[in-house]
Amino acid sequence: MKIKITLLIAVLGFVNLLSAQVSLGTVSGYVYQASDSTKAIPLTKMWIETESGNRFTKADLDGRFKIDALKPGTYNLFAVANGFDSTRVGGVEITSDGITTVDIYCTNDNMMGVVYIDFNRVKIEKDIIRIKVLTEDIEHSLNIRDPKALLAGMSSDIQQQEGSGEVIIRGSRPGDAIYYIDGVKANDMSSVPGVAVQGLEAYTGGIPAKYGDTTGGVVVLETKGYFDLYYAWKARN
């Protein structure tokens, strides 16, 4: 029995050693129209070539895509959207424990052809995943009266629990998310009316140290100033 236990401990230690030695990276970004870089292309089919085969994903309704658990190295990234040329971005560099950001701009000049693009190092954020909701997005959202629902509608990484309305970030438990309103830590943000929200940010991974140690994600809310609210009221009256 002692031999079996010793062998089991040795195997588990070897597996842990192997996983510690393999640090994986992520590639993420947005797919835009080349003719208008402000317009995202939703539901674009994406894949990246790896030594073990292609890894597929699909951009969400905002044109955002993400492929994770990639070994460090150089890859070719492909994007295919209806009505646009197929696009290949070559030389995408993936680093260990990092996020490589690649924004893709698809054209429709050569329909049915393939557009080749060389990857230029855009940005690598060390494990930081941040979702930012701009003022114009807030003002045109159907969920403007509910900041939590508004935030949940902006990314598939954020959900709102039925009944309690709690924000759940990347599968965390209800109540684990931390809120900051105008720089002050709060237990909730339901008391803030949507029309008073200037901006929203959610950290879903790699949370900066200034927000403390948490695995449930951080939501940062900034409210409008007095003059912002006054001019908004004047514009409606």
Buried (B, 14 or more C-beta within 10 A) or exposed (E): EEEEEEEEEEEEEEEEEEEEEEEBBBBBBBBBBBEEEEEBBBEBBBBBBBEEEEBEBEBBEBBBBBBBEBBBEEBBBBBBBEEBBBBBBBEBBBBEEBBBBBBBBBBEEEEEEEBEBEBEEEEBBEEBBBBEBEBEBBEEBEBBEBBBBBBBBBBEBBBBBEEEBBBBBBEBEBEBBBBBBEEEEBEBBEEBEBEBBBBBBBBBBBBEEEBEEBEBBBBBBBBBEEEEBEEBEEEEE
